[in-house]
């Protein structure tokens, strides 16, 4: 009699997935009990004015000063969110008007992601970026409630429905968020689907789920946590910015992208904290890695563990400070308490972290 081991061996991937599914489900159920961010008033007028005067034009265009002064849907979404946090309704309306007029021009209701003042036509890439769409919809939804403005709520609902329809996709057992409506799915590239885990802006999901309940926001959130845990289970314990999850296999760095934990992924811990998901063990491992005694915030090769670039700007330095505050109650260093804007992206991260600390952890600042 021949004993065949193929079936037990085939069960191993399923058991592995089930283990992470259970872990993710626990984290997800715990995070749902956290009170959502109020946002309004969590940024001081002085900090917002320092940001607005440097990165927001009078027509509402948010300028990425380190990327050829282009604008993108992510920046417009961040601008809306920060204007709301500063309770600046006039600037919010300006940013929204530019976003609606210049970016929301696709037939499917999503925003084009790239607008370049040096090009004609200004829109140089009509694909969407799902994180930008999510940030815009979330800011509109929160503003609609805060300022009792139905126009914002209606626009948020329309965008939430478009996100669910065009960017949610089933991959194996996981419901995923595609980075864009085109170019990332299983049929679009040999190693597809490809995802970017920093596009899961977790705090937004309950809000957008209420606007478009026909789509599986809760499942996308839960499966995003599971995928993050899988992607951080290796030796280096850092996710690549761009990840292939082809055929439901263990997440791997996607082809054609540097295999790096970089400028995208360093947002992930901030998004987890803003969603109240402080119970994830990975955050403690990252806190240790980001401590000043170790490597600090850095761009890291997730295969070799080699550091390519250390990031010391104030906007990056506040990320480990926010982690230490949320996890252990450690006060934020005095040098990080005064906003000194530099480039668009780290300055944005700084205010997102500062608004979180001001609202949920005022004892640290």
C-alpha positions as CSV (number, residue, x, y, z in Angstrom):
1,X,0.0,0.0,0.0
2,X,1.4,3.4,-1.0
3,X,0.9,6.2,1.4
4,X,0.4,9.5,-0.4
5,X,1.4,12.7,1.4
6,X,0.1,15.2,-1.2
7,X,-3.1,16.1,0.5
8,X,-1.6,16.9,3.9
9,X,1.1,19.0,2.2
10,X,-1.5,20.8,0.2
11,X,-3.3,21.6,3.4
12,X,-0.3,23.6,4.8
13,X,-0.9,26.8,2.8
14,X,-4.6,26.7,3.8
15,X,-3.6,26.2,7.5
16,X,-1.1,29.1,7.2
17,X,-3.8,31.3,5.7
18,X,-6.3,30.3,8.3
19,X,-3.9,31.2,11.1
20,X,-3.4,34.7,9.8
21,X,-7.1,35.0,9.0
22,X,-7.8,34.3,12.7
23,X,-5.1,36.8,13.9
24,X,-6.5,39.5,11.5
25,X,-10.0,38.9,12.6
26,X,-9.1,39.4,16.2
27,X,-7.3,42.6,15.4
28,X,-10.2,43.8,13.3
29,X,-12.8,43.1,15.9
30,X,-10.8,45.0,18.5
31,X,-10.2,47.9,16.3
32,X,-13.9,48.4,15.6
33,X,-14.5,49.3,19.3
34,X,-12.1,52.3,19.0
35,X,-13.8,55.7,18.8
36,X,-13.2,57.4,15.4
37,X,-11.1,60.5,15.1
38,X,-13.1,63.7,15.4
39,X,-10.4,65.6,13.3
40,X,-11.9,69.1,13.6
41,X,-9.7,71.3,15.7
42,X,-6.9,68.8,16.0
43,X,-4.4,71.0,14.2
44,X,-3.5,74.5,15.4
45,X,-4.2,77.5,13.2
46,X,-0.5,78.4,13.2
47,X,0.6,74.9,12.1
48,X,-2.0,74.8,9.3
49,X,-1.1,78.3,8.1
50,X,2.6,77.3,7.9
51,X,1.5,74.3,5.8
52,X,-1.2,76.0,3.7
53,X,1.0,79.0,2.8
54,X,3.8,76.7,1.6
55,X,1.9,73.9,-0.2
56,X,-1.6,75.1,-1.1
57,X,-2.1,77.6,-3.9
58,X,-5.0,80.1,-3.9
59,X,-6.9,77.9,-6.4
60,X,-6.8,74.9,-4.0
61,X,-4.1,73.0,-5.7
62,X,-1.9,71.1,-3.3
63,X,1.7,71.2,-4.6
64,X,4.2,68.3,-4.2
65,X,7.3,70.3,-3.9
66,X,9.7,67.4,-4.2
67,X,8.1,65.9,-7.3
68,X,8.3,68.5,-9.9
69,X,5.6,70.6,-8.3
70,X,2.9,68.3,-9.6
71,X,-0.4,67.7,-7.9
72,X,-2.0,64.3,-7.3
73,X,-5.2,62.9,-5.8
74,X,-3.3,61.8,-2.7
75,X,-2.2,65.4,-2.1
76,X,-5.6,66.8,-2.6
77,X,-7.0,64.3,-0.2
78,X,-4.5,65.1,2.4
79,X,-5.1,68.8,1.9
80,X,-8.8,68.3,2.5
81,X,-8.2,66.3,5.6
82,X,-5.8,68.8,7.1
83,X,-8.0,71.8,6.2
84,X,-10.8,70.0,8.1
85,X,-8.5,69.3,11.0
86,X,-7.7,73.0,11.2
87,X,-11.4,73.9,10.9
88,X,-10.6,76.0,7.8
89,X,-13.7,75.8,5.8
90,X,-12.7,78.4,3.2
91,X,-9.5,76.5,2.3
92,X,-11.4,73.2,2.3
93,X,-13.8,74.5,-0.3
94,X,-10.9,75.8,-2.4
95,X,-9.1,72.5,-2.4
96,X,-12.4,70.6,-3.1
97,X,-13.2,72.9,-6.1
98,X,-9.8,72.2,-7.7
99,X,-10.1,68.5,-7.0
100,X,-13.7,68.3,-8.4
101,X,-12.9,70.5,-11.5
102,X,-9.4,69.2,-12.4
103,X,-9.2,65.6,-11.2
104,X,-12.7,64.1,-11.0
105,X,-13.0,63.8,-14.8
106,X,-13.0,60.0,-15.3
107,X,-16.2,58.3,-16.5
108,X,-16.2,55.9,-13.6
109,X,-16.4,58.6,-10.8
110,X,-12.8,58.1,-9.6
111,X,-10.1,60.9,-9.7
112,X,-7.2,61.0,-12.1
113,X,-4.1,60.8,-10.1
114,X,-1.6,63.1,-11.7
115,X,-1.8,66.8,-12.7
116,X,1.3,68.6,-14.0
117,X,1.4,72.4,-14.4
118,X,4.3,72.1,-16.9
119,X,2.3,69.9,-19.3
120,X,-0.5,70.4,-21.7
121,X,-2.9,68.8,-21.1
122,X,-2.3,69.1,-17.4
123,X,-3.5,65.6,-16.7
124,X,-0.6,63.3,-17.6
125,X,-1.9,60.1,-16.2
126,X,-5.6,59.4,-16.2
127,X,-5.4,56.2,-14.1
128,X,-6.7,56.7,-10.5
129,X,-4.8,56.1,-7.3
130,X,-7.0,54.4,-4.8
131,X,-5.5,55.9,-1.7
132,X,-6.1,59.4,-3.1
133,X,-9.8,58.5,-3.8
134,X,-10.2,57.1,-0.3
135,X,-8.7,60.2,1.3
136,X,-10.8,62.6,-0.7
137,X,-14.0,60.6,0.0
138,X,-13.2,60.4,3.7
139,X,-12.5,64.1,4.1
140,X,-15.7,65.0,2.3
141,X,-17.7,62.6,4.5
142,X,-16.2,64.0,7.7
143,X,-16.7,67.6,6.5
144,X,-20.3,66.9,5.5
145,X,-21.0,65.8,9.0
146,X,-19.0,68.4,10.8
147,X,-20.3,71.4,8.8
148,X,-23.7,69.9,8.0
149,X,-23.1,70.3,4.3
150,X,-25.1,67.8,2.2
151,X,-23.1,68.7,-0.9
152,X,-19.9,67.2,0.6
153,X,-21.8,64.1,1.9
154,X,-23.3,63.4,-1.6
155,X,-19.9,63.7,-3.3
156,X,-18.3,61.4,-0.7
157,X,-21.0,58.8,-1.3
158,X,-20.6,58.9,-5.0
159,X,-16.9,58.5,-4.7
160,X,-17.1,55.7,-2.1
161,X,-19.4,53.7,-4.5
162,X,-16.9,54.2,-7.3
163,X,-14.1,53.0,-5.2
164,X,-15.9,49.8,-4.2
165,X,-17.1,49.1,-7.7
166,X,-13.7,49.7,-9.5
167,X,-11.0,48.9,-7.1
168,X,-12.2,46.1,-4.8
169,X,-11.2,42.7,-6.1
170,X,-11.2,39.1,-4.9
171,X,-7.8,37.4,-4.9
172,X,-7.9,33.8,-3.6
173,X,-9.6,34.1,-0.2
174,X,-8.8,37.8,0.2
175,X,-10.8,40.8,-0.8
176,X,-8.2,43.4,-1.8
177,X,-7.9,47.0,-2.7
178,X,-6.2,47.4,-6.1
179,X,-3.9,50.5,-6.2
180,X,-5.6,51.6,-9.4
181,X,-8.5,50.6,-11.5
182,X,-6.2,49.6,-14.3
183,X,-2.8,47.9,-14.4
184,X,-2.6,45.9,-11.2
185,X,-5.0,43.0,-11.4
186,X,-4.3,39.4,-12.2
187,X,-5.0,39.9,-15.8
188,X,-2.9,43.0,-16.1
189,X,0.5,41.7,-15.2
190,X,2.2,38.3,-14.9
191,X,2.7,38.7,-11.1
192,X,-0.7,40.2,-10.5
193,X,-2.6,41.1,-8.5
194,X,-0.1,43.7,-7.1
195,X,-1.1,45.7,-4.1
196,X,0.3,48.5,-2.0
197,X,-0.5,48.0,1.7
198,X,-0.1,51.7,2.5
199,X,-3.2,52.4,0.4
200,X,-5.3,50.8,3.2
201,X,-6.2,54.0,5.1
202,X,-7.9,52.0,7.9
203,X,-9.6,54.9,9.7
204,X,-11.6,55.7,6.6
205,X,-13.2,52.3,6.2
206,X,-16.1,52.5,8.7
207,X,-17.0,55.9,7.4
208,X,-17.1,54.9,3.8
209,X,-18.8,51.6,4.6
210,X,-21.7,53.6,5.9
211,X,-21.9,55.5,2.6
212,X,-21.6,52.5,0.3
213,X,-22.7,49.5,2.4
214,X,-23.2,47.3,-0.7
215,X,-19.4,46.9,-0.9
216,X,-17.3,44.8,1.5
217,X,-15.3,47.5,3.3
218,X,-15.1,45.4,6.5
219,X,-13.7,42.5,4.6
220,X,-11.2,44.6,2.8
221,X,-10.1,46.0,6.1
222,X,-9.8,42.6,7.7
223,X,-8.0,41.0,4.8
224,X,-5.7,44.0,4.6
225,X,-4.6,43.3,8.2
226,X,-4.1,39.7,7.3
227,X,-2.0,40.5,4.3
228,X,0.1,43.0,6.3
229,X,0.8,40.3,8.9
230,X,1.8,37.9,6.2
231,X,4.0,40.5,4.5
232,X,5.8,41.2,7.8
233,X,6.4,37.6,8.9
234,X,9.8,37.2,7.2
235,X,13.3,37.7,8.6
236,X,13.3,41.5,8.0
237,X,9.7,41.9,9.1
238,X,9.0,44.9,6.8
239,X,6.6,44.9,3.9
240,X,7.7,46.1,0.4
241,X,5.9,49.1,-1.0
242,X,4.6,47.1,-3.9
243,X,3.6,43.5,-3.2
244,X,2.6,40.6,-5.4
245,X,-0.1,38.2,-4.1
246,X,-0.2,36.1,-7.2
247,X,-2.5,33.0,-6.8
248,X,-3.0,33.7,-3.1
249,X,0.7,32.9,-2.4
250,X,2.8,34.5,0.4
251,X,3.2,38.2,-0.4
252,X,6.4,38.9,-2.3
253,X,8.0,42.1,-3.7
254,X,6.4,42.9,-7.0
255,X,8.4,42.7,-10.3
256,X,9.6,45.9,-11.6
257,X,9.7,47.8,-8.3
258,X,12.6,48.1,-5.8
259,X,12.1,45.4,-3.1
260,X,12.0,48.1,-0.5
261,X,10.1,49.3,2.6
262,X,10.1,52.9,1.4
263,X,8.3,56.2,1.3
264,X,4.9,54.4,0.7
265,X,5.1,51.8,3.5
266,X,6.4,54.1,6.2
267,X,2.8,55.5,6.4
268,X,1.4,52.2,7.5
269,X,2.1,52.5,11.2
270,X,0.7,56.0,11.2
271,X,-2.5,54.7,9.6
272,X,-2.8,51.9,12.1
273,X,-2.4,54.3,15.0
274,X,-4.9,56.7,13.6
275,X,-7.4,53.8,13.3
276,X,-6.7,52.9,17.0
277,X,-5.1,49.6,16.0
278,X,-2.3,49.8,18.7
279,X,-2.5,46.1,19.6
280,X,-0.7,44.8,16.6
281,X,2.6,43.1,17.7
282,X,4.3,44.3,14.5
283,X,4.1,47.9,15.8
284,X,6.2,47.0,18.8
285,X,8.8,45.4,16.6
286,X,8.9,48.4,14.3
287,X,9.1,50.8,17.3
288,X,12.3,48.9,18.4
289,X,13.7,49.1,14.9
290,X,12.9,52.8,14.6
291,X,14.5,53.7,17.9
292,X,17.4,56.1,17.8
293,X,19.7,53.3,19.1
294,X,18.9,51.3,16.0
295,X,18.4,52.3,12.4
296,X,15.7,55.0,12.8
297,X,13.2,55.6,10.0
298,X,14.8,54.3,6.8
299,X,14.3,52.9,3.3
300,X,15.2,49.2,3.7
301,X,15.7,46.4,1.3
302,X,13.1,43.8,2.5
303,X,15.1,40.9,1.1
304,X,18.6,41.7,2.5
305,X,17.7,44.0,5.3
306,X,20.2,46.6,4.0
307,X,19.5,50.2,4.6
308,X,19.6,52.3,1.5
309,X,18.6,55.7,3.0
310,X,18.0,57.1,6.4
311,X,15.2,59.6,6.7
312,X,15.8,62.3,9.3
313,X,13.3,65.1,8.3
314,X,11.1,66.2,11.1
315,X,8.1,64.7,9.3
316,X,9.7,61.2,9.4
317,X,11.2,61.6,12.9
318,X,7.8,62.2,14.4
319,X,6.6,58.7,13.3
320,X,8.7,56.8,15.8
321,X,7.8,59.4,18.4
322,X,4.1,58.9,17.8
323,X,4.6,55.1,18.0
324,X,6.4,55.5,21.4
325,X,3.7,57.7,22.7
326,X,0.8,55.5,21.6
327,X,2.4,52.3,22.8
328,X,4.2,53.4,25.9
329,X,3.1,56.9,26.7
330,X,6.5,58.3,26.0
331,X,6.5,62.1,25.6
332,X,7.3,63.6,22.2
333,X,10.8,65.2,22.2
334,X,10.8,69.0,22.5
335,X,12.5,69.3,19.1
336,X,9.5,67.7,17.4
337,X,6.8,69.9,19.0
338,X,7.3,73.0,16.8
339,X,6.4,72.5,13.1
340,X,9.1,73.4,10.6
341,X,7.7,72.6,7.2
342,X,10.2,71.4,4.6
343,X,8.9,69.3,1.7
344,X,5.3,68.4,1.0
345,X,5.4,64.8,1.9
346,X,7.2,64.8,5.3
347,X,5.3,68.0,6.3
348,X,2.0,66.2,5.6
349,X,3.0,63.2,7.6
350,X,4.0,65.5,10.5
351,X,0.6,67.2,10.6
352,X,-1.2,63.8,10.3
353,X,0.8,62.6,13.3
354,X,0.4,65.8,15.2
355,X,-3.3,65.8,14.7
356,X,-3.5,62.2,16.1
357,X,-1.3,63.1,19.1
358,X,-3.3,66.3,19.8
359,X,-6.6,64.5,19.7
360,X,-5.9,61.1,21.3
361,X,-2.6,61.5,23.2
362,X,-2.4,65.2,24.4
363,X,-0.4,64.1,27.4
364,X,2.5,63.4,25.0
365,X,2.6,66.8,23.5
